[in-house]
């Protein structure tokens, strides 16, 4: 599958926001939004927040690993799958820093601009164990920014990556002039497909993770503000490269879709909707996309059991 490689990483000092004992690596829309709400950690702790695209997370970690000790909270704020390795953020962190790191993952439905405007928002904070959980949550918790802990860390990172793929499918539907009925069907199909994937992967999943699961899926798939949605819409008219150029921001779903077959093999199952997006992106003749898409939507049914 032909995927445009990630952009080169800017010098670390140019993308770092420092506020007291909190460092945010990534000064894009989301990193900047988070910097507007953070509180200082309890005395003796420091916080490293990684809000860079997943494809450059490893390089950033390698640059700062010598500054991370047992008093450092490492918080991922990215959603995606590393191109080529098929690794989720927690797996990248484990490879670079080891499993003893105080690691958390902040994932959920929230657009950066609305966080800055203090619109009521709710997200999940995934964790491995409860040590420093209260401290990590307190860094972000605000009356308008509700942080709900969940131990389903692996599950919410899978959700965070795949919802971007499903948002591309909804953008394709919009570009092909299908309405909200079709988009709703796609969201329901995505919800069911993702639940099956989590079961097959044997990743812990319970109601506490529904914010990152259903909430983020609905937000990203139903809003034209979503860059993945926009990218999908553009794909019905332009090449992958031209669509990316028009979005002008990182489209995490594009890298994640390159891992669809890997996750199918890992889970021992097919992912029909995710595979649809994969195949449409891989098509050289985008005029075939409408027939391919329509055939899929007409023959796909929810399993009501």
Helices and strands as residue ranges (DSSP letters): G 12-14, E 16-19, E 22-25, H 29-35, E 46-50, H 54-64, G 65-67, E 72-76, H 89-97, E 102-107, H 112-116, E 121-127, H 133-140, E 145-150, H 153-175, H 180-201, G 207-209, H 210-210, I 211-215, H 216-222, H 227-235, H 240-247, H 252-257, H 260-267, H 272-282, G 286-288, H 289-299
